[in-house]
Amino acid sequence: MNAQQQSQWQNRLITLLESQPPDDDGAHDLSHLHRVWAVAKQLLENYPQADKLVVMAGSYLHDLVNLPKSHPQRHLASHWSAERARQLLADSELTPAQLDNLAHAIEAHSYSAAIEPKTLEAQIVQDADRMDALGPVGLARMFYVSGRMGRALAHPLDPLGEQRQPDDQAWAIDHIKVKLAKLPGMMQTDAGRAMAEAKLQWLIHFRDEFCRDWMAR
């Protein structure tokens, strides 16, 4: 896929997204999808054998069905996204094999679905999506989602969770320890793991500074 084809496909995918029902989730908006694709492009530099078009389509279409994190059917959202992507691209130039690969990449990107990514393309899409939960943007998204779900910022007496069990359903800052700190070890590609480690270190530094200020008396 040359630069012109990439630009044409990117515009095509964005047009498809804009034709879908609106979603007010600012943590999973078009900016999020652009960032996922930007990270995926960086990862693709290390894996030129991957199907770039499948990775691009997966980056942009993985959240076609986006349910709140507290929704009882959240774990099915990626499956429904994959089915909708198949429908939207049924008349495109993608081959049946590419559509299968794309559907798998979309299904496997989800943390809650717990589906193992079995193709390189699915691994790249999963890594790129999870990367957006780390670093400065990941931090902003964490607080945004926590606010929408009515969670407090931090435990009033033990924000680091040193003398209690961390609970990110109650305290936003606990989400770093409960989930985000685990993401680098869950990355599927070596390139993704290295990038995630650097972003996590930034998050940990912020958390420690935040907790020092939080406990200032």
N, C-alpha and C positions, 0 to 999 in steps of 0.2 A: 504494500500500500504506500504510494508516494504521497508527497506533501499535499498535492491538490486533492487526491482521493480522501486523504485524512480530513481535510477541511470540509469537503462536501459531506462526508459521513457525519462529522461532528454537527454540522448545521442540520442535517436530516434528523439526527437523534434528538437534538434540542427542540426541533419543530414537533416531533412526536410527543415529547414531554409536555410541551406547552398546550397540546391538544387534550391532555388528561385533566380530570377533575382537580380543582385547586386543593392544596394542602397547606395548612397554616403552621406546620412544624418547621421553625426556623433552623433546627439542627439537621434537617434532612431536606434542605431546599436545593435549588439549582447550584448555588455556590458550593455546597457540599459535594455535589456530583462533579463539578469542575475540579475541585481539589483532589477527589479520588482519581480522576483521570490524569491529573498532573503527576501524582505520585506513581501511578501505574506506568506512565511514560518513563519515569526515572528507572523503575524496576525493569522495564523492557530493555533498557540499554544493556542490562546484564544477561538478558535471556532473549536474544534475537530470534531464536527458533520458535518463540511463541506466536500465535496468531494475533496480530495487533488489532485487527478489526473485532474479533471476539472480545478481546480485553476492553477495547473502547466501548463497545455496546454494553458489556457487563458493567462497566464503570458508570455509565449514564442511566441504565435501566434497572439497576438492582433494587431500587426503592419504589418501583411503580405502585406497589401496594405497601403502604407504610402505616402500621398500626401502633398505637401508644405502647410504651414498654410495659404498662400494667394490664394490657388487654389479654384476656385468657387465650386468644388464638394468635398471639404474637409470633409463636414458633412456626406458624403456617404462612406468614406474610411473604417470605422469600419464595415459597412454592407458588403462591398465587402471582407473584411478580414474574416468575419465570414463565408461567402460562400466558400471562398478558404479553410479555415480550415476544413469545412465539407468534401470537396473533398479530401483533403490530408489524412484525417483520416477515410474515408468511409469504408476502409477495415480493420480497426483496431479493437481492442477488446472493444472499447467504445460502449455502448448500445445506441439505438436511443434516450433514455431520456438523457443520458450524452452528446450526440452530440447537442441536443437541448439546454441543459444547457450551454454548451461551447459556442455555437453560440450566445446565449443571453449575456453571460459574455463579449465576444469580442465586440459585438455591443454596449453594454452599457458602455464600458470603456471610450469611447470618450467624451471629453468635448464639442466639436462642435456638436456632434450628439444629445446631450441633451435627452438621453434615460434613464429612471429611472431603476436602477438595481433591479430586483424583486426577485432575489435569493441570498442567502448568498454568494455563489461562485462569482457571478457577483459583489457583494458589495466589496468583498475582492480584486478582480482583479482591480476594479476601484480605490480603496483606494491605493493599492500598486503602480499602475501606476502613480497616481497623486503625491504620495510621492516623486517620482524622480524629481519633479519640485521644491522641497524645499531643504533647507540645502545647503552645499557647492557644491555638484554635480548639484543640481538644479540651483544654481547661474551660474555655468560654462555653463550649457546648455542654460540658458537664454541669456547670452552674445553671445554664439556661434550662436544661431538662429537669434538673432538681427543683428549680423554682416552679416550673409548670406542674410538677408533681407534689408541690407543697412540702418539700423537705427543708429542714433548717440547715444553715451553713455548716455548723460544727457543734460537737458536744461541748457544753459550757465549761466543763472541768477537765476533760481529758480528750482534747481534739485529735491527738495522735493515736488514741486507742491503745495506750500502753497498759492500762489496768482494766480493760473491758473488751468485750468481743466487738469488733468493728461491725457497723450496721449502716450500709449505704441506703437503706430504705428510710432511715431517720435523719442521717447526717450526710450532707453532700460531700464533704471532704473525705469521708470514709471510702468513697467510691474509688479513690486512687489506690488504696490498699486492697480493697475487696476485688477489684476487677482490673483496673488499668495497669497496675504493676505487673500483672501476669501476661499482658499482651506480647511483649517482646519474645518471651519464651514460646508463645503460641504461633509466632510468624512462620509461614510455610517456606519462605525463601531465605537464603543467607543474606541477600541484599536487604530484604525487608527487616530482618532481625537486627542488622547493624543500624539501620535508620531508626528503628523503633527504640533501641537502647538509648540512643542520643536524645530522642524526644522525651523518653521517660525520665532521664536524669534532670532535664529541665523541670518537669512536673514535680519531681521529688524535692528539688531545691525550692520551688515555689511553696509546696506544702509545708516544708520546715519553716520557711520565713513566715508564712501565714499563721502557723500555730504559735510561733514566738510572739507575734503581734497580738494574736487572739487571747493569749494568756497574760499579757502585760497588765500589771496591777499598780 
